[in-house]
Structures are given as structure tokens and as C-alpha cells.
Amino acid sequence: MADLELLHFEQLKAEVQTEYLKNHHPSYDDISKWKGIDIIYFQEDLRKKAKGNISEKSFYTYFKTVPSTKLPRIDMLNLLAIYAGYQSWYDFKKNHLFANEFISETEKPSEIVVADEEKSSTQANPIPLDSNFNNKKEILVEENPLEKTVLQEISTDNQSNKTIQGNTQEQLFVPKNYWISLLKQYFWLLSSGVLLAMVLVLVFWQRIFATDYKFTFIDADRNTKIKDIIEIRVLKENETPIRYIINSGKDIDEDELGVFRYPTQSKTLAMEVNSPFYKKDTIYRNLDPARTNETIELEPDVYTQALYYYSTNDITKKREELDKIISNNALIYQVYDNESYGLETLDKQKYIGLVTTPTTSLKNFKMIETKVNPVTKKIVLIKFKIQPDETNK
């Protein structure tokens, strides 16, 4: 049955390809060879006709593998079937039945009743608690007359003496064992508590006795907090740098924008700071517990900011401006969130064509890295990505 489902999915991919080729001309007719801008245009057409979308990762997973080895989710199958002109995935299969293939209208799960079986088992085999209790009761009843008989045979004086001696021994012996066992019990408890306290102090030593320093990064030109992602690598001698990312969340409190907090007992701090639209810098600080709040200025990277502006705004002028600031031999990479296809190389004109074509995908454009030739003052390296935006999950 699973093999038939995969064959139907291959039929559906072929009809999706045919539907797209009616009004579009990608780099290749074969849908498995599409990538980059071809996928973006296909996503646009999918949103327009089927009112839904699939991510770039899903496209590479299910369309690049020929033949497919697994089925996508049912919502994605329905979306592709609607795009191909059918009401649903079920409607598509119904119109492409193989020989001797039958599709059931309804499927009923097997009824499994566990509670009734457990209840009947409990009633059939009751636990004989009463018999044990009665046996114990009978033993106690038999012991009491014997004890009374023995006591009656002992004289009153001897009974009194033995009672006094027994009570004296009990008063001297029982408390001794009690205090010894109590001491042993609390000794191990006390030892365990001391060991646990020592371990906690060793683990959280730096946090307990460290000073919390606050560094606020601002734009050196505008004197405003930096809202873009900032990557900070704390450098320590003979140690691998520790990496921190700030401003990475969407819902960040205004007071925490551009703020880096670092608890430490050290007297010095060296950190390498990098942000997409600012020049990379290595910052050294002499730390003083009396001065825990500092403001650090980052110098804007004018070329990177201009490149981002002309890549996302002012469509009428940006082709000409991008052609001026990008070198003809620039290395341009598009990064994908995909294990198999992580990187794609673009030439200058293809990049300009991608960022100047008005598509909804440009709202997710993100600049990762740029480099400028200090002699020609032109951009020689661009690394960017278009964030996935799968609305149909």
C-alpha cells in the first residue's frame, strides 16, 4: 500500500511540474533540477493558486529525491493536489487508480477495551487479605492465655523483682541503642549535606561570587542602541573562545536591546564583536566592580548598509546602484537551511536580478557577511540568506 502511495506522489509531482510550465520558464523543465530563484518563483505561484506555501527545505526533501522514498504530510499533499487542479490528495488518488486498487471511504479503528478486562480479572481473583489477618489474629489470641498462665505460676515477690530488673535493664539498654542508631543516622545525613554543599559551591562558585557586568552597544554615528544581531566571542588565554548571540529574538524588551551581560571574577575582559552592518572589532576592558555598566560604540559598515538598502528598497534605482558598488568578480553565496544543499554560488547579475525582482520572499532577506576591497572600494564578497516562511504547517 505504501508503494502505491509513493507512485501516486510521483504522478502528483509530474502534474505539478506540468501546471507550472504552462505559464513559467524555469532554468530546467525537470522540477528536480530547480534551485534558487526557480524555487522562489514556484513558491509565489503556489501561494497565488493554492493559497498556501511549502518551505525551501521541504522542496529539497521531497522534489530533489527521484523517486521519492517517503511521503510528505497530508496538508502538503492536499496543497499540491489543489495546485494541480484537484480538490484534495484523496481526489487526486481517486482519479489515478491503478489496476485492482481500491480506496476506502471510511476507516474504523479496532475497539480495544482494557478496563473491562482488568475489572473482570480483579473480580475473578480477589486478594485473600482477610485470611492473613485472621491467621495473625488467631496467633495473638493463642499467645495471650499462655503468657497469663506463666505469669500466674510465678510468685508475687519474684514477679516484682524480675519486673524491676527488667525495667532497669530496659531503661539502661534501649536508650543506648537508640542514641547510637540515631547518631549513625544523622552522621550520614550530616556528611551527605556537607558533601552536597561543597559540590554546589564548587559548581556555582563563579556565579555566587562573580560580578555581573553590563555592556550596551550603540551606533557610533547615530548614538542609538544597535537592534541587529550581535555576535560576541569572549577571548580567554589558552581557552577556546566562548560565543554569545544577543538581539536574536523577535520580542526583546527595549531595555535589553544591544545589551550584553557577563558575570565574571576576572579583572580584564577581551571580546571580539561582530554584527552584519558594523565593522568587526576586538574590545579590551579593565573590569572594576564599582563600574559595572559600560557603553561601547561600534562603527557602522557603510558599504554593507548601502548593499542591504539597495537589496531591499527603492526598486527603481537599486539595479544601477548595486552594479556600481559590487565588483564584477565578487563572490556571492546564498545560504540555505538544508543539510544537502547548504550553499549556492551566484554571479553578480543573477544576484542583482534576484534582489530587484518584487517577490514576497524579499521581506525575509538577511545579510550575513560582506567584504570590501580597500583599494577599489567595491564589495568583493556577499553572503546572504532568505529565511524560510512556511505558512502551511
Secondary structure, 3 states (H helix, E strand, C coil): CHHHHHHHHHHHHHHHHHHHHCCCCCCCCCHHHCCCHHHHHHHHHHHHHHCCCCCHHHHHHHHCCCCCCCCCCHHHHHHHHHHCCCCCHHHHHHCCCCCCCCCCCCCCCCCCCCHHHHHHHHHHCCCCHHHHHHHHHHHHHHHHHHHHHHHHHCCHHHHHHHHHHHHHHHHHHHHHHHHHHHHHHHHHHHHHHHHHHHHHHHHCHHHHHCEEEEEEEEECCCCCECCCCEEEEEECCCCCCEEEEECCCCCCCHHHCCEEEEEECCCEEEEEEEECCEEEEEEEEECECCECEEEEEECECHHHHHHHHHHHCCHHHHHHHHHHHEEEEEEEEEECCCCCCCEEEECHHHHHHHHCCCCHHHHHEEEEEEEECCCCCCEEEEEEEECCCCCCC
